[in-house]
């Protein structure tokens, strides 16, 4: 995970854990990251196409927690935004 985030594992900088926000489109990933930046979060890895076929980026919040914002084109959601399996 540290390689994908582009931060070396260090307990004081990156604990090896991220939380994920699953977006419903690439545009939503871009919108969320732009909103985070406006609120003072740090964009760690700008959104980009990723090896598994999706689109994602990472940010660090004001408390130092790392989040991934990702779109998976292989997932489907119902009308209430629940993941269909």
C-alpha positions as CSV (number, residue, x, y, z in Angstrom):
1,X,0.0,0.0,0.0
2,X,2.8,2.4,0.8
3,X,4.1,2.0,-2.8
4,X,0.6,2.9,-4.2
5,X,0.2,5.9,-1.9
6,X,3.8,7.0,-2.8
7,X,4.7,7.5,0.9
8,X,7.3,5.4,2.6
9,X,6.1,3.4,5.6
10,X,7.0,5.4,8.7
11,X,4.9,5.3,11.9
12,X,5.1,9.1,12.1
13,X,4.3,9.8,8.4
14,X,2.4,6.8,7.1
15,X,1.1,4.0,9.3
16,X,0.3,1.7,6.4
17,X,-3.5,2.3,6.7
18,X,-5.8,4.3,4.5
19,X,-9.5,4.9,4.5
20,X,-11.3,4.8,1.2
21,X,-14.0,7.0,-0.3
22,X,-15.6,5.0,-3.2
23,X,-16.8,7.5,-5.8
24,X,-19.3,6.7,-8.6
25,X,-17.3,8.4,-11.4
26,X,-13.9,9.8,-12.3
27,X,-15.4,13.3,-12.1
28,X,-16.5,12.7,-8.6
29,X,-13.0,11.6,-7.6
30,X,-11.7,14.9,-9.1
31,X,-14.4,16.9,-7.3
32,X,-13.7,15.3,-3.9
33,X,-10.0,15.9,-4.2
34,X,-10.6,19.5,-5.2
35,X,-12.9,20.1,-2.3
36,X,-10.3,18.5,0.1
37,X,-7.6,20.9,-1.2
38,X,-9.9,23.9,-0.8
39,X,-10.5,22.9,2.9
40,X,-6.8,22.6,3.6
41,X,-6.1,18.9,3.1
42,X,-2.9,17.8,1.4
43,X,-3.1,16.0,-1.9
44,X,-0.6,13.2,-1.7
45,X,-1.2,11.6,-5.1
46,X,-3.3,13.4,-7.7
47,X,-6.1,11.3,-9.3
48,X,-4.9,9.1,-12.1
49,X,-5.7,5.9,-13.9
50,X,-4.4,3.0,-11.9
51,X,-3.1,-0.5,-12.8
52,X,-6.3,-2.3,-11.7
53,X,-8.4,-0.4,-14.2
54,X,-9.9,2.3,-11.9
55,X,-9.1,5.9,-11.1
56,X,-7.9,7.1,-7.7
57,X,-5.9,9.6,-5.7
58,X,-4.8,10.1,-2.1
59,X,-5.0,12.9,0.4
60,X,-4.0,13.6,4.0
61,X,-6.5,15.3,6.2
62,X,-5.7,18.0,8.8
63,X,-5.1,15.3,11.5
64,X,-2.6,13.4,9.2
65,X,-4.9,10.5,8.2
66,X,-4.5,9.3,4.7
67,X,-7.6,8.7,2.5
68,X,-7.9,7.2,-1.0
69,X,-10.7,8.5,-3.2
70,X,-11.3,5.9,-5.9
71,X,-13.6,5.0,-8.7
72,X,-14.0,1.4,-9.7
73,X,-15.6,1.0,-13.1
74,X,-16.4,-2.6,-12.4
75,X,-18.7,-1.9,-9.4
76,X,-22.4,-1.2,-9.7
77,X,-24.5,0.7,-7.2
78,X,-28.3,0.7,-6.5
79,X,-30.5,3.7,-6.2
80,X,-29.5,4.2,-2.6
81,X,-25.8,4.0,-3.5
82,X,-25.3,0.6,-2.0
83,X,-22.8,-1.6,-3.7
84,X,-24.3,-4.4,-5.7
85,X,-22.5,-7.7,-5.4
